[in-house]
Amino acid sequence: MQVSKYNASGNDFVIFHTFLNEPRNELAKKLCHRQKGVGADGLIVLMPHDGYDFEWQFYNTDGSDAEMCGNGSRAAAHYAYTNGLAGKEMRFLTTAGVIEATVDGEEAEVKLTEVKIIDKLFVAEGLKWSFYDTGVPHLVTFVDDLDIYNKEMAREMRNTYNANVNFARIDPETKEIHVRTYERGVEDETLACGTGMAACFFGANLNGDVPDKTKVYPTSKEELTLRIQDGYIFFKGKVEKVFETSLNE
């Protein structure tokens, strides 16, 4: 089995394409294992589709299915273009809906599915939260200091709301956003989460705290550009193919 390892803003993925549409939950756990496998935050499998350039399966590192992954969608777009599965502009099907993507050299930009507001504002654990779905559900709280991030609190919120948990800080001068995310399926803080950054950007823009286009920085410190146009979020940043190898299933 030929697979590629990709990195997108600190999120890493194992990617391959196939004609076979079958469950791969156990394979995902095997390949994503940091010690016994390739090691990744998720497994992405691309398959042909009659109406789109391709469709995907996405699995978290624990083998669970995920509807969408922002950084994963950028990595998948770059992989698809590099391997001749799609042109520079493409449309592909995820469980969350159709994703539009454009590849430009080392960068890939995706147009995410329409954001759903689950709860605009509530209080929990002494903090104000908003609850959005940017392809997958995300809790967002804005803080003055990201060191307030607490993994035990994040895990509790994740379990209570079955959502990813984001702590975000807005730079008052540049209006740039810095984000820390606890991801379900990984069950820990990750170096980046695309749909999490999108949720933080959406909330900040909705509150009038940032313009329609700004820079967002996850824990990895890599720079991403997020913008909102006609109600949709566009998400752009660098993608890196780390290596390609053959594995025995």
C-alpha positions in Angstrom: 0.0 0.0 0.0 1.4 3.4 -1.1 0.8 6.2 1.4 1.9 9.8 1.8 2.5 11.7 5.0 1.3 15.3 4.9 1.6 18.3 7.3 -0.7 21.2 7.2 -0.1 23.9 9.9 1.0 21.3 12.4 -1.7 18.8 11.7 -0.3 15.7 10.2 -2.1 13.1 8.1 -1.6 9.8 6.3 -3.2 10.0 2.8 -3.8 7.4 0.0 -6.3 6.9 -2.8 -8.2 3.8 -3.8 -11.2 2.5 -5.8 -12.4 0.5 -2.8 -15.1 2.1 -0.5 -14.9 0.2 2.7 -14.6 0.9 6.5 -11.1 1.7 7.6 -11.5 2.5 11.3 -9.0 -0.2 12.4 -6.5 0.7 9.7 -6.7 4.4 10.8 -5.8 3.4 14.4 -2.9 1.3 13.1 -1.5 3.9 10.7 -2.0 6.9 13.0 -0.3 5.3 16.0 2.7 7.4 17.0 4.9 4.5 18.1 3.7 1.5 16.1 2.5 3.2 12.9 3.3 6.1 10.6 2.0 8.5 13.2 -0.7 11.1 12.4 -3.6 13.1 13.6 -5.8 11.5 11.0 -6.2 9.2 8.0 -7.6 10.5 4.7 -8.7 8.2 2.0 -9.7 9.6 -1.5 -12.0 7.7 -3.7 -13.6 8.4 -7.1 -17.0 10.0 -7.3 -19.3 10.5 -10.3 -20.4 14.0 -9.4 -17.2 15.5 -7.9 -13.5 15.3 -8.4 -13.4 12.7 -5.6 -14.9 11.9 -2.2 -13.1 11.2 1.0 -13.1 9.2 4.2 -11.7 10.9 7.2 -10.7 9.1 10.4 -9.3 10.5 13.7 -6.3 8.9 15.2 -8.5 6.8 17.5 -10.3 5.3 14.5 -13.5 7.3 14.8 -15.1 8.9 11.8 -15.1 12.7 11.4 -17.4 14.7 9.2 -14.8 17.3 8.3 -11.2 18.5 9.0 -10.1 22.0 7.8 -6.4 21.3 7.6 -7.1 17.8 6.3 -9.1 19.2 3.5 -6.2 21.4 2.4 -3.8 18.4 2.6 -6.2 16.3 0.6 -6.5 19.0 -2.1 -2.8 19.2 -2.4 -2.5 15.4 -2.6 -5.2 15.2 -5.2 -3.6 17.8 -7.4 -0.1 16.4 -7.0 -1.3 12.9 -7.9 -3.4 13.9 -10.9 -6.8 13.2 -9.3 -8.0 16.8 -9.8 -7.0 20.1 -11.3 -5.8 23.2 -9.3 -9.5 24.0 -8.7 -11.6 21.1 -7.4 -14.8 20.1 -5.5 -14.9 17.1 -3.3 -17.5 15.4 -1.1 -17.1 15.0 2.7 -19.7 13.9 5.2 -20.2 17.6 6.1 -20.9 18.5 2.5 -19.1 19.6 -0.6 -15.7 21.4 -0.2 -14.3 23.7 -2.8 -10.5 24.0 -2.9 -7.7 25.7 -4.9 -4.1 24.7 -4.9 -1.4 27.4 -5.6 2.1 26.1 -5.3 2.8 25.2 -1.6 -0.5 26.7 -0.5 -4.1 25.4 -0.6 -7.3 27.3 0.1 -10.6 25.7 0.9 -14.1 27.1 1.1 -15.7 25.5 4.1 -19.4 24.5 4.4 -21.8 27.1 5.8 -21.3 27.7 9.5 -24.1 26.7 11.9 -24.6 28.6 15.1 -25.6 26.1 17.8 -25.4 28.5 20.8 -24.3 32.1 20.5 -23.4 32.6 24.1 -23.4 30.7 27.4 -21.3 30.5 30.5 -19.5 27.3 31.8 -16.4 26.8 33.9 -16.4 30.5 34.7 -15.9 31.4 31.0 -18.1 32.7 28.2 -18.5 30.3 25.3 -20.0 30.2 21.9 -20.9 26.9 20.1 -20.5 26.7 16.3 -20.4 24.0 13.7 -17.8 24.6 10.9 -18.1 21.1 9.5 -17.7 19.6 13.0 -18.8 21.1 16.3 -16.6 23.6 18.1 -16.8 25.4 21.4 -15.0 28.8 21.4 -14.0 31.0 24.3 -12.0 34.3 24.0 -9.4 35.0 26.7 -6.8 37.6 27.4 -4.1 35.1 28.0 -3.8 31.7 26.3 -2.0 30.3 29.3 -5.4 30.0 30.9 -5.9 26.9 28.7 -6.4 23.9 30.9 -6.5 20.4 29.5 -8.7 19.0 32.2 -11.2 21.7 31.7 -11.1 21.3 27.9 -11.6 17.5 28.3 -14.6 18.1 30.6 -16.1 20.5 28.1 -15.4 18.1 25.2 -17.2 15.3 27.0 -20.1 17.4 28.1 -20.8 18.9 24.6 -19.2 16.3 22.4 -17.3 19.0 20.6 -13.8 20.3 20.0 -12.7 23.0 22.5 -10.9 26.3 21.5 -9.3 29.0 23.5 -8.6 32.1 21.4 -6.9 35.5 21.9 -7.4 38.5 19.7 -4.4 40.8 19.3 -5.9 44.3 20.0 -3.6 46.0 17.6 -3.2 43.7 14.6 -6.6 41.9 15.0 -4.8 38.6 14.4 -6.1 35.6 16.3 -4.1 33.1 18.3 -5.8 29.7 19.0 -5.3 26.6 21.1 -7.5 23.6 20.4 -8.4 20.4 22.2 -9.5 18.0 19.5 -11.9 15.1 20.0 -10.8 11.9 18.4 -7.2 12.9 19.3 -8.3 13.6 22.9 -5.5 16.2 23.5 -4.3 19.6 22.3 -3.1 19.5 18.7 -0.7 21.8 17.0 -3.5 23.1 14.8 -7.1 22.6 13.9 -8.5 24.2 10.8 -12.2 24.0 11.6 -11.3 25.2 15.1 -9.5 28.3 13.8 -12.5 28.9 11.4 -14.9 28.8 14.4 -12.8 31.3 16.3 -12.5 33.6 13.3 -16.3 33.3 12.6 -17.1 34.2 16.2 -14.7 37.1 16.4 -16.0 38.5 13.1 -19.6 38.0 14.1 -18.9 40.0 17.3 -17.2 42.8 15.2 -13.8 42.2 16.8 -11.9 41.3 13.6 -12.3 42.3 9.9 -13.5 40.1 7.1 -9.9 38.9 6.5 -7.2 38.3 9.1 -4.3 36.1 10.1 -4.8 33.2 12.5 -2.0 31.4 14.3 -2.5 27.9 16.0 -0.1 26.4 18.5 2.3 25.5 15.7 2.7 29.3 15.1 2.2 28.8 11.4 0.4 31.6 9.6 -3.0 31.0 8.0 -5.3 33.5 6.3 -9.0 33.3 6.9 -11.6 35.4 5.2 -15.3 35.5 5.0 -17.1 36.1 1.7 -20.9 35.8 1.0 -21.3 34.1 4.4 -18.7 31.4 3.7 -15.3 31.0 5.3 -12.2 30.6 3.1 -9.1 29.1 4.8 -5.6 29.3 3.2 -2.1 28.2 4.3 0.9 26.2 3.4 0.8 22.4 3.0 3.9 20.1 3.1 4.3 16.6 1.7 6.6 15.1 4.3 7.3 11.7 2.6 5.8 8.9 0.6 6.3 5.2 1.4 5.0 1.7 0.8 3.5 -0.2 3.7 2.2 -3.7 4.3 -1.4 -3.7 5.5 
